[in-house]
């Protein structure tokens, strides 16, 4: 049973590379190559089957559907995202195409398609790295994800052109799809939160989008992306994306296994991957200077560029359509770039602290609107982190003190609070240069309500470093984190779940009970 062999090797090598801090998909590619090696050494027939090909295709469709669910115009309609992604794509192709043509002794069209494949950065790796550091909604995280979405759209156009399909006259129906959006929204609302939600996602991505677009002569990948994008503005779109995450990841295992099982890399493939890895820093440097050109500060440019300094699984998807003979060399290239990129991104902040003073001289004197230094004016109480806990603290305090301000690193959340009448502004507490430009002459107390421990530690340290002598209080879920926050400079910390229990009990005691005996513990 080949499926049992695939699962065993994929899990074993996926777990092995995860333990050394690399993305599991590197292990899945390695599993395919190991299986190819075993087949070559022993004569045992281990080859991709129709089942594996089908699973791989479903994984690609689900990946594109979930990309579509994040495709909000507001996240990509900005100069740094559109300009940065298009300029990087154009410059990369213009430099790589002649270089590959001269070095690899290949035709211009092949060199051009390879340059396109190498121009993309990994959506999977960047999203996972940013999510693990809770930086997806920070300014540099939003810029990186916006650029990745633009790259995914470019990849989709390239795949559609490379496939060479001729649409039928029925393809014009596609222009009427926006009329279906109210129906799709109602279906999403009616699907609840369990298995029906997952089935709806599979139905739209694989059946209506995938098979439906194929039936009218269009790319199934385009169909999956379009139907995802049609749901992007629904309040539950991200819940749908999360519910499909595991299914998509399992199916994508098939895609990476399929590449490895296709054959072992030869000397030329390994040489191609090594050369591509050597020029990888140029990709990050180009991103850095392009973002600086769009008036981002050196820190945001550096962190965004570093998360984009890798090669993409989308390059493999493009190659599977346009350059199938180059799949193995590109797979080795992508894996090697992940080996380089993953550890660098883990130490991105300490790395910038070391070299930030050198990069600062490249900054523009005119700052991006999202990155202006902030003055707190006559604010007396500062709430850092305007999630559920921070918002509750803000609302409870606003009646007793009007000199109150909330900070958050998510601009969409800040905009929502401003519309609801709260005094909230955009700021990233983990940005050391934010603290350098901060003016807080009247602040007497600070509430640290960010979701991650690192943000609270940085904020507490920086407040004390700035000479703040007022009261700092934080919340956390764990006792060991509470100790760290106090050591960083906070006066008090409260364990969230313990405080929730106390609050529940106080509500009970505040009410006059119908049966006092239940409170006192005595029977009637």
N, C-alpha and C positions, 0 to 999 in steps of 0.2 A: 504494500500500500504506500505509494509515493508521498501522500499527504502526511503520513506519520513521520516519514524521514524529514520532510521539509520543516514541519513544526518543531521537531526535536532539535535540528541543527540551528534553525532560526532563533529559538529561545536560548539555546546554550551560548551561542556566540553573541547574541544580543545582550544577554546578561553579563557576559564577560567584558564587553567593551563599556557597558554602563558602569561597571565597578571601577573602571579607570577614568571615568568622567567624560566619556564620549557618547554621542547620540547612538541609540540602539540600531538605527538604520545602517550604520557602518558595519555592525555585526551581521545584519541581514545580507548585505552585499558580500561580506566575507563568507557567510554560510553557503551562498550560491557558488562562489569560487572553490570552496573546500569540496563541495559535492562534485563539481567538475573535475577537480584533482583526483578524487577517489575513483570517479568513473574512468579517468584516463589511466590511472595506475593499476586498477584491478580488472578493467574490462567490463565491470558491471554497468549496465545501461541506466544512466540517470539523466533524464532529459525533461525539458518542459513539456507539459501536456496542455490539451485544450482547456482543461479546468484551471490550470495555473494562469494561462493567458487571459481567461475570462475574469478571474479574480483580480489580476493586475489591472485590467481595463476598468473594472468597477472601482478599484482604489483610486485611479486617476480621476474618474468622474466625480467621486465623492469629495476628493481634494478640491476640485474646481468649484463644486457646489458650495462648500464651506468658505472658499475664497469669496464667492459671490455674496454670501451672507454678510461679509464684512465690507462689502463694496458700497459704502456711503459716500456720496459726492463730497460731503464736507471734509472727509478724511483725505481726499486726494486733490481737491481743487484748491491748491495753494502753490505759489510760485516755486518754493523750494522742492516740493514733491514732483510736480509736473516738469519743471525746468531741470531739476537735478536728475531725474530718471531718464528723460529724453536725451539730455546732453551726454550723460554717462554712456547711454546705449550707443549714441552716434559716434562718440570719440573712441569707445572700445572697439566697435566694429571697424572704424577707419584705421586704427592702429594694428589690431590683431589680424585682419584679413590679409594684408600684404605680408605681414610677418609669418603667418602660417603658410601662405603660398610659397614663400621663398625657402622656409626651413623644412617643410614637410613634403615638398615635391608633389603637391596635389593641385587640382584644378581650382580656378577662381570661385566657382559656385560652392564647392565643398569647403573651401577656406572661409567663405562668407558665412555659410551655415554653422561652421564650427565656432566662428567668432561670435555669432549670435548666441549660441548655446553657452559660451563662456562669459557672456556679458551679464547673465542673470545671477542673482544672489539667492541664497536658500531661504524660502519662506518658512519651512519647517524648523530649521535650526535657529533662525533669528527670533521667531515667535516663541520658541521654547526657552531660549536664553533670556529674552526680555521678560517673559512670564515668570520664570524662576526667580528673577530679581525684582518682580513686581514693578516693572518699568514700561509695560505696554502702553500705559496712558500718560506717562511722562512725556515732555515735549520731544526729546530725542527719540523716544520709542514710537511716538505717533508719526514722526517724519520717516523713520526707517520702515514702518509697516506700510505707510502710504506709497513709498518708493517701490516696495515689494509688490504691492497690488498693481501699480502701473507696469512693472516688469511682467507680472502674470498676464496682464491684458495684451502686452506686446507679444508674449509667447503664444498666446491663443491665436492672435492674428497670423503669426508665422506658421503655426500648425495647420490652420485652415487653408492657407495658401499652398503649403507644401503637400497637403493631402490631395489637392487638385480635383476636388469634387465639384461637379456642376449642379447647382441647385435646380430643383424642379419649379414649375410655375406655382406650386402650392407653398413654396417658401415665403411668398408674400404674406402668408398668414401670420408670420412672426411679428410683423409690424402692429398687429392687433393684440398682441399678448398683454400689453399694459392694461387692457380692459378687463383682464382676468384677475387683476391684483385684489379687488375687494373680495372675490370668491376665495382666493388663496388665503387672505387674511382670516376670513371666517373659518376656513378649514383648520388653520393653525390654532385659532382660539378654541375650536371644538375638540382638538386632539388631546387636550389635557397635558399631563406631565410625564406620562409613562411610555409604554411600548407603542401606543398609537402615534406619539410624536416622532419616534424613530422611524416607524413605517411610513409616515407622511414624507419625511426627508428622503427615504429610499425611493418612494414612489415618484417624487418630483425630480430627483437627481438622475435616477437610472431609467425610469419608464417614460414619464412625460417629457423630461428634458433630453435624456440620452437617445432612446429609441424614437421619440417623436421628431427630433431634429434630423436623425438619420433617415427617417421615412420621407422627408421632403428634400433630401439631398444636401443637408447641412451637417456640420461637424457635431457629433454627440458631445464633445467637450464644450463646444460653444453653448449647447442646450443646457448642460448642467450649470454652467456659469450664469447664464441668463436667468434661469429659474431661481438660483440662489440670490441674485441681485434683486429680483422682484420682491423678495421677502426681507431685504436688508433693513428697511425702515420700520418693520414691525417690532414692537417692544420685546417680543419673545424670540427674535431672530438669533440672539446669542445663546439662549437656552437650547434652541434647536441645534446650533453648531456644536455645543458641548455634548448634547445627547448623541450626536453622530461621530464624535471624536474617536471613540474606541473602535467603532465599526470601520471607519475610514483608515485608521492606523493598521488594523489587522489586514485589510485588503491591500494596503500599500506594501505590506511585507511581501505579498506575492509579486508585486512589481519589481522590488529590489532583488528578490530571489531569482526571478526570471532572467534578470541581467546577468547575474553570476553564473547561473546554470548554462547560459548561452556559450560559455567557453572561457578558458583560462587566458589571462593577459599575456601577450608575448613581450619580447624585449622592447619593441617599438611602442607598445601601449604604455609600458612602465616609463619609458623615456619621455613620452608625451606628457604623462601625469607629473613627472618631476619638473619638467620645464614650465608647465602651467602653474605649479606650486611656487616656483621661483619668482614668477611675475605677479603672483597674487598680491603682494604688498602694493604694487602699482594701482591695483583696483581700489584698495582702501584709500590711498593717497589722493587719487582722482576724486573720490566721493568727498573727502575732507575739504579739498579746495573748492569744489563746486558748491558745497553747503556754506562755506565761508563767503563765497561770492554772493549768496542770497542772504547775507547779513546775519547768519547764525553765529553765536559765540563759539569759541574754539572748543569748549567742553561739549556742547551739544553736537557740533560737527564731528568731533572725535568719537564720541560714543555711538552716534548713528553710523558713521563710516566703519567703525570696528565691527558692529553687528552685521554689516553688509559685506565684509571682507571674507568671502567664501564663494564657492561655485554651487550651482543650484540643482536640486532634483528636477526642476522644470527643464533644465538643459537636457536631462536624460529623456524626459517626456517628448521634448521637441525632436531629439535625435531618434527616438523610437519611430517617429513618423517620417522624418526627412533623411536621417543618416543612420540606419540600423547597423551598418558595418562599423560605426564608430561608438557604439554603445559601451563596449567593454573599456576602451581607453578613457572615455568620459566618466564612466563609473569609478574607475581608479582615481581620476582627477578629483571628482566630487568628494570621495572618501578621504583623500589626502588633505583636501582643503578643510574638512571638518576636524581632522586631527589637529590642524594648526589653529583653526578659528575658535573651537570650543574652549580650550584653556585660556586663550587670550581674553575672551569675553568674560570669563569668570573673574579675571583680575583687572577688568577695565577701569574701575574707579581708582584703585591704588596706582595703576599705570599712568593715568592722567595726572594724578597728584605729583608724580615724579617728573613728567615732561610738560605739564600744562603751562609753566611759565615760558617755555620756548615756543609753544604753539600760539600763545596769546598775542604775539606780535603780528600775526596774520589777520587778526580780527578787523572788521570794518568799524569805523567810528560811529556809523549809524547802526543802531541795534534793531533786530527783528521785534515787531510789536509784542510777541509772546515772551520776550526775554529782556524787558526793561528792568532796571534796578527798582526796588520798591521802598517806599517810605510809609511807615505805619502811622505817622501823624500823631493824633491825640489818643490813639488806641490804648486802653488800659488792660484789656484781657484779650489774649491771642489764642485762637483754637487752630491747631495745625492738623489738618486731615478732616475733611468734611464729608465723611461717610456717615453711616447710621449713628455711630457713637458720638462723633464730633458734632453732627447736626443736633442730636438730642441735647448735648451739653450747651450748644449755642442757644437753642430755643429756650432752655430753662433759665439761662443767664440774661437773656436780652431784656426782660422786664425790669431787672434790678440794675442793669448797667448798660447804657446806650453806647458806650465807647468800646465796642466789641468788634472784632474782625476774625474772619475765617480764611485760612489758606488751604489750597489744594493743588495738586499737580495735574489734575484732569480738567482741561479747559471746558469740556462739555458739562461736567458737574458744576464748575464755577458758574457757568452761564445759567444753569438751571436754578442755582441758589440765588443768583442776582435777580432773576425773574420773580422769584418767590419773596423778594424783599430783604434778603440777608446781605450783609456787608461782607462779601467774599471776593477774593482775588486769586489769580493764578500765581503759584510759586512752587518750586520743587525743593523740598527740605534737604534732599540728598545732593543738591548742587552746591558745591563749596563756593562758587562765585556768586551765588544768590546771597550768601551770608556776607560776602565782602561788600555788596552794595546795599545792605539792609540798614535802615535808620529806624530805630525804635525808642525814641526819647521818653515816652510816657508809659511804656508797658510795665505792668506790675505783676502779672501772672500769665503763665503759658500752659495750655492743656495740649499734651501730645496724644493725638487720637489717630495717628496713621496706622495702617493695617500691618506694616512690617516692622520687625524689631530693628533692622538696620537704620531705617529712617529715624526712629525714636532715639537711638544711640547717637547718631550724627547730630540731630537737633539739640539734644541735651548738652553734648560736648561743645558745639559751636556757640550756644547761648552763653555758657559759662566762659568760653574763650573770649567772647565779645565783652565780658565784664558784667553780664546781666546778674543781678543779685536778688531778683524777685523769686516768686514761688513757681516751681515747675512740677506738674503732676502728669502722670501717664497711666494708661490702662494696658493690660496685657492678659493673655490667657494662661501663662505659665509662671510658676514661682521663680525658676532659674532666670527667666528673662527679666522679671521684676528686679532681681538683685543686680543684673547688668545695667539696667536703666538708672537705678539709684547710684551705682558706681560711676556712671557717665556724667552725673550731675543733677538728676531729678531729686526733688525733695520727698515725693511720695509716689507710690505706684499702687494701683488697685487691680486685683484679679477679677477680670470681667465676669466670669461665671459665678464667682462667689458674691459679687456685688448684685448680680441679677437675682440670686436667691434671697439676699437681704431685702431687695426692693419688693419682691413678691410677698415676702412675709410682712413687710411694713404696710402694704396695701391691704392685707388681710386684717391686720390689727387696727387700721384706720377705720374700717367699716364696723358698724354695730352688728355683731353676728346674730343670726336668727336663733342659733342654739349655743349660748355661751359655754355650755358644758364641753363642746367639742374643742374649744380653745383651751379651757382649763384642764382638760383631760379627765373630768369627772362625769359619771353617768347620771341621767335624770333620776 
